[in-house]
Amino acid sequence: MSMKMFRQFQKQMEKVQDELKQMTVEATAGGGAVRVVATGDQRVVSIDIDSAVIDPEDAEFLSEMILVAVNDAMEQSQELAKSKLGGLTGGLKIPGLG
């Protein structure tokens, strides 16, 4: 790969990474009682919890719903990044890029 091609690739990677920061995915648990929004660069930006599921006697259930929603959002975010970066790398396996 020539230096010119590498620079072009690097610029394209930066553009895709910037786009991923702007894209979001959403995951829910408990029939929508817990909603998590994450960006395409794997950052959780919000967690919304329906007040009806906040039961001080059953905090463990709420914790489980939050974990399910966060893990689902992270998986969706990783898949989004993989699909965006996969088009750029042409299927090459580059360390650190998913």
N, C-alpha and C positions, 0 to 999 in steps of 0.2 A: 504494500500500500504506500503510495507516494505521500509526501508531506502535505501536498495540496489536497489530496483525497482525504487524508486524515483530518485536516482542518475543517473540510466540508462536513464530514461525518460528525466531528465534535460539535459544530454549530447546530446540526440537525438534532443531535442528542440533547443539547441544551434547550432547543425549542420544544422538543417533546417533553422534557422534564418540566419546563415551565407550564406547558399545557396540562400536564398531569396534576400540577399544584392547583389548577383552577377547576378541574373536573371533580365531581363528587359521586359517591355511591351511598345508598341508604339500605340499612338492614333493620328488621324488626324482630321482636320476640314477644311471646305471650299475647299473640293475636293483635299486635300493634301497641301493646301497653308500654313497651320500651322501644325507642327508635334511636338508632345511632347513624350519624352521618360522618363519612370519612372522605378525605381527598384521595386523588390518584397517587399521591406520594406517601401513602400510609400514615396520615395524620387524622386522628379523631377530632372533628371540629365541633360536634355537639352530641349530647345525649339527652333525650327527652323522655321523661317518665310520667305516665298517667298517674295522677294522685290517687286514683282508686286502687292501685296495686301497692301503695305504700302502707304496709302493715307492720308496725313495730314488733309484733309477735312472730312474724315470719320474714325476717330480713334475709334469710338464706335463699328463699325463693326469688326475691327481687335480685339478689346478687347473681343467681344462676341465669336469670333472664338477661341481665346486663352483659354477662360473659358471653352468652350465646349471640346476642346482637353485635357485640364488639368483634368477636371472632368472625362472624359472617361478614361484617363490613370490611374487615382486614383481608379476608379471602377475596371478596369482590374487588377491592382496591388493587390487590396484587395481580388478579386476572386482567384488570383494566390496564395496568402498567405493562404487563406481559404482552398484551395484544398491541398496544401502541408501540412498544419498543421492538417487538418481533417484526413488525413491518419495516422498521428502520434497519435492523441488523440482518434481515433476510434469513432468520433462523440460526444464525451463528450463536454459539454459546460463549458469551463474554463474561468472565468472572465479575461479580458485583452488580450485574444487570438482570437479576431475577433468574 
